[in-house]
Amino acid sequence: MPDLLLPLRGVEARPEVLQPATADAAVEWDAVEGKLTVVLPRADTAVLLRLAAPA
């Protein structure tokens, strides 16, 4: 599977969980590597994310 976020390598961004707001998901964006890490609290959880401009 291709890494779709690689074109964003070097881009400063702030990941946000949009839905559900109370998902207790942890998200982290590594701009240097172009890597988005998402940790979900349960296996049956899904979230909608966005990469927003830095605050």
N, CA, C and O atoms as a GROMACS GRO file, in nm:
protein
  220
    1MET      N    1   0.085  -0.118   0.000
    1MET     CA    2   0.000   0.000   0.000
    1MET      C    3   0.089   0.124   0.000
    1MET      O    4   0.181   0.133   0.082
    2PRO      N    5   0.065   0.219  -0.088
    2PRO     CA    6   0.148   0.340  -0.093
    2PRO      C    7   0.124   0.428   0.028
    2PRO      O    8   0.015   0.429   0.085
    3ASP      N    9   0.226   0.502   0.066
    3ASP     CA   10   0.215   0.595   0.178
    3ASP      C   11   0.161   0.727   0.126
    3ASP      O   12   0.235   0.805   0.067
    4LEU      N   13   0.033   0.752   0.147
    4LEU     CA   14  -0.034   0.869   0.090
    4LEU      C   15   0.006   0.999   0.158
    4LEU      O   16  -0.017   1.106   0.102
    5LEU      N   17   0.065   0.993   0.277
    5LEU     CA   18   0.102   1.116   0.348
    5LEU      C   19   0.242   1.164   0.315
    5LEU      O   20   0.279   1.274   0.356
    6LEU      N   21   0.322   1.086   0.244
    6LEU     CA   22   0.457   1.128   0.212
    6LEU      C   23   0.464   1.264   0.142
    6LEU      O   24   0.558   1.338   0.170
    7PRO      N   25   0.372   1.300   0.053
    7PRO     CA   26   0.379   1.435  -0.006
    7PRO      C   27   0.367   1.546   0.097
    7PRO      O   28   0.400   1.661   0.068
    8LEU      N   29   0.321   1.514   0.216
    8LEU     CA   30   0.308   1.614   0.322
    8LEU      C   31   0.432   1.620   0.412
    8LEU      O   32   0.434   1.695   0.510
    9ARG      N   33   0.534   1.542   0.380
    9ARG     CA   34   0.657   1.545   0.459
    9ARG      C   35   0.710   1.688   0.462
    9ARG      O   36   0.721   1.753   0.358
   10GLY      N   37   0.743   1.736   0.581
   10GLY     CA   38   0.795   1.872   0.598
   10GLY      C   39   0.689   1.977   0.622
   10GLY      O   40   0.722   2.092   0.651
   11VAL      N   41   0.562   1.940   0.611
   11VAL     CA   42   0.452   2.034   0.630
   11VAL      C   43   0.412   2.034   0.777
   11VAL      O   44   0.378   1.930   0.833
   12GLU      N   45   0.415   2.151   0.838
   12GLU     CA   46   0.370   2.164   0.977
   12GLU      C   47   0.218   2.159   0.980
   12GLU      O   48   0.152   2.231   0.905
   13ALA      N   49   0.164   2.076   1.065
   13ALA     CA   50   0.019   2.061   1.076
   13ALA      C   51  -0.017   2.018   1.218
   13ALA      O   52   0.067   1.971   1.294
   14ARG      N   53  -0.143   2.035   1.249
   14ARG     CA   54  -0.195   1.995   1.380
   14ARG      C   55  -0.311   1.899   1.358
   14ARG      O   56  -0.415   1.939   1.307
   15PRO      N   57  -0.293   1.771   1.394
   15PRO     CA   58  -0.403   1.676   1.373
   15PRO      C   59  -0.515   1.701   1.474
   15PRO      O   60  -0.490   1.729   1.591
   16GLU      N   61  -0.637   1.690   1.426
   16GLU     CA   62  -0.755   1.707   1.512
   16GLU      C   63  -0.852   1.592   1.488
   16GLU      O   64  -0.872   1.549   1.375
   17VAL      N   65  -0.911   1.544   1.595
   17VAL     CA   66  -1.019   1.445   1.585
   17VAL      C   67  -1.148   1.525   1.570
   17VAL      O   68  -1.185   1.603   1.657
   18LEU      N   69  -1.217   1.504   1.458
   18LEU     CA   70  -1.343   1.576   1.433
   18LEU      C   71  -1.464   1.501   1.486
   18LEU      O   72  -1.550   1.560   1.552
   19GLN      N   73  -1.471   1.373   1.458
   19GLN     CA   74  -1.585   1.292   1.500
   19GLN      C   75  -1.537   1.155   1.542
   19GLN      O   76  -1.446   1.103   1.477
   20PRO      N   77  -1.588   1.094   1.640
   20PRO     CA   78  -1.662   1.159   1.748
   20PRO      C   79  -1.566   1.236   1.838
   20PRO      O   80  -1.453   1.193   1.862
   21ALA      N   81  -1.610   1.348   1.885
   21ALA     CA   82  -1.526   1.435   1.966
   21ALA      C   83  -1.481   1.368   2.096
   21ALA      O   84  -1.379   1.406   2.154
   22THR      N   85  -1.557   1.271   2.142
   22THR     CA   86  -1.525   1.203   2.269
   22THR      C   87  -1.466   1.064   2.246
   22THR      O   88  -1.488   0.973   2.327
   23ALA      N   89  -1.393   1.046   2.138
   23ALA     CA   90  -1.341   0.913   2.103
   23ALA      C   91  -1.224   0.869   2.188
   23ALA      O   92  -1.190   0.750   2.188
   24ASP      N   93  -1.160   0.960   2.261
   24ASP     CA   94  -1.041   0.929   2.340
   24ASP      C   95  -0.928   0.875   2.253
   24ASP      O   96  -0.847   0.795   2.299
   25ALA      N   97  -0.924   0.918   2.128
   25ALA     CA   98  -0.815   0.878   2.038
   25ALA      C   99  -0.698   0.973   2.058
   25ALA      O  100  -0.717   1.092   2.086
   26ALA      N  101  -0.578   0.921   2.042
   26ALA     CA  102  -0.457   1.003   2.048
   26ALA      C  103  -0.401   1.013   1.907
   26ALA      O  104  -0.384   0.912   1.839
   27VAL      N  105  -0.374   1.136   1.862
   27VAL     CA  106  -0.319   1.157   1.728
   27VAL      C  107  -0.193   1.241   1.737
   27VAL      O  108  -0.182   1.332   1.819
   28GLU      N  109  -0.098   1.210   1.651
   28GLU     CA  110   0.029   1.283   1.649
   28GLU      C  111   0.078   1.292   1.505
   28GLU      O  112   0.073   1.195   1.431
   29TRP      N  113   0.124   1.410   1.467
   29TRP     CA  114   0.177   1.433   1.334
   29TRP      C  115   0.327   1.459   1.344
   29TRP      O  116   0.370   1.547   1.418
   30ASP      N  117   0.406   1.384   1.269
   30ASP     CA  118   0.550   1.404   1.262
   30ASP      C  119   0.580   1.463   1.125
   30ASP      O  120   0.584   1.392   1.025
   31ALA      N  121   0.601   1.595   1.121
   31ALA     CA  122   0.622   1.665   0.994
   31ALA      C  123   0.752   1.622   0.926
   31ALA      O  124   0.757   1.616   0.803
   32VAL      N  125   0.855   1.593   1.002
   32VAL     CA  126   0.984   1.555   0.944
   32VAL      C  127   0.971   1.427   0.863
   32VAL      O  128   1.024   1.418   0.752
   33GLU      N  129   0.901   1.329   0.917
   33GLU     CA  130   0.886   1.201   0.849
   33GLU      C  131   0.759   1.194   0.764
   33GLU      O  132   0.743   1.101   0.684
   34GLY      N  133   0.667   1.291   0.779
   34GLY     CA  134   0.539   1.283   0.709
   34GLY      C  135   0.458   1.166   0.760
   34GLY      O  136   0.398   1.092   0.682
   35LYS      N  137   0.456   1.150   0.893
   35LYS     CA  138   0.394   1.031   0.954
   35LYS      C  139   0.283   1.072   1.049
   35LYS      O  140   0.303   1.152   1.140
   36LEU      N  141   0.166   1.016   1.028
   36LEU     CA  142   0.051   1.036   1.116
   36LEU      C  143   0.034   0.911   1.200
   36LEU      O  144   0.022   0.801   1.147
   37THR      N  145   0.033   0.928   1.332
   37THR     CA  146   0.013   0.817   1.423
   37THR      C  147  -0.121   0.835   1.493
   37THR      O  148  -0.150   0.942   1.547
   38VAL      N  149  -0.202   0.731   1.491
   38VAL     CA  150  -0.334   0.733   1.555
   38VAL      C  151  -0.342   0.613   1.649
   38VAL      O  152  -0.317   0.500   1.608
   39VAL      N  153  -0.378   0.640   1.774
   39VAL     CA  154  -0.398   0.534   1.872
   39VAL      C  155  -0.545   0.539   1.915
   39VAL      O  156  -0.593   0.640   1.967
   40LEU      N  157  -0.615   0.428   1.890
   40LEU     CA  158  -0.757   0.420   1.924
   40LEU      C  159  -0.774   0.345   2.055
   40LEU      O  160  -0.698   0.252   2.083
   41PRO      N  161  -0.874   0.382   2.136
   41PRO     CA  162  -0.891   0.320   2.267
   41PRO      C  163  -0.943   0.176   2.261
   41PRO      O  164  -0.919   0.097   2.352
   42ARG      N  165  -1.014   0.142   2.152
   42ARG     CA  166  -1.070   0.007   2.137
   42ARG      C  167  -1.058  -0.035   1.992
   42ARG      O  168  -1.047   0.049   1.902
   43ALA      N  169  -1.060  -0.162   1.968
   43ALA     CA  170  -1.048  -0.215   1.832
   43ALA      C  171  -1.167  -0.176   1.743
   43ALA      O  172  -1.151  -0.162   1.622
   44ASP      N  173  -1.284  -0.157   1.801
   44ASP     CA  174  -1.403  -0.126   1.721
   44ASP      C  175  -1.429   0.025   1.710
   44ASP      O  176  -1.543   0.067   1.690
   45THR      N  177  -1.325   0.106   1.722
   45THR     CA  178  -1.337   0.251   1.717
   45THR      C  179  -1.288   0.304   1.583
   45THR      O  180  -1.190   0.254   1.527
   46ALA      N  181  -1.356   0.405   1.531
   46ALA     CA  182  -1.312   0.476   1.411
   46ALA      C  183  -1.327   0.625   1.438
   46ALA      O  184  -1.415   0.666   1.514
   47VAL      N  185  -1.241   0.704   1.377
   47VAL     CA  186  -1.249   0.849   1.394
   47VAL      C  187  -1.231   0.918   1.259
   47VAL      O  188  -1.171   0.862   1.167
   48LEU      N  189  -1.283   1.038   1.249
   48LEU     CA  190  -1.262   1.125   1.135
   48LEU      C  191  -1.161   1.230   1.178
   48LEU      O  192  -1.181   1.300   1.278
   49LEU      N  193  -1.051   1.243   1.103
   49LEU     CA  194  -0.942   1.335   1.138
   49LEU      C  195  -0.926   1.443   1.032
   49LEU      O  196  -0.974   1.429   0.920
   50ARG      N  197  -0.858   1.550   1.071
   50ARG     CA  198  -0.811   1.647   0.973
   50ARG      C  199  -0.674   1.696   1.018
   50ARG      O  200  -0.643   1.699   1.137
   51LEU      N  201  -0.595   1.735   0.922
   51LEU     CA  202  -0.467   1.800   0.951
   51LEU      C  203  -0.490   1.949   0.929
   51LEU      O  204  -0.506   1.994   0.815
   52ALA      N  205  -0.491   2.025   1.038
   52ALA     CA  206  -0.517   2.169   1.032
   52ALA      C  207  -0.385   2.246   1.034
   52ALA      O  208  -0.280   2.190   1.066
   53ALA      N  209  -0.393   2.371   1.000
   53ALA     CA  210  -0.276   2.459   1.007
   53ALA      C  211  -0.233   2.470   1.153
   53ALA      O  212  -0.316   2.462   1.243
   54PRO      N  213  -0.104   2.490   1.177
   54PRO     CA  214  -0.057   2.502   1.316
   54PRO      C  215  -0.126   2.618   1.387
   54PRO      O  216  -0.161   2.718   1.326
   55ALA      N  217  -0.145   2.602   1.516
   55ALA     CA  218  -0.213   2.706   1.596
   55ALA      C  219  -0.123   2.826   1.615
   55ALA      O  220  -0.163   2.923   1.680
   0.00000   0.00000   0.00000
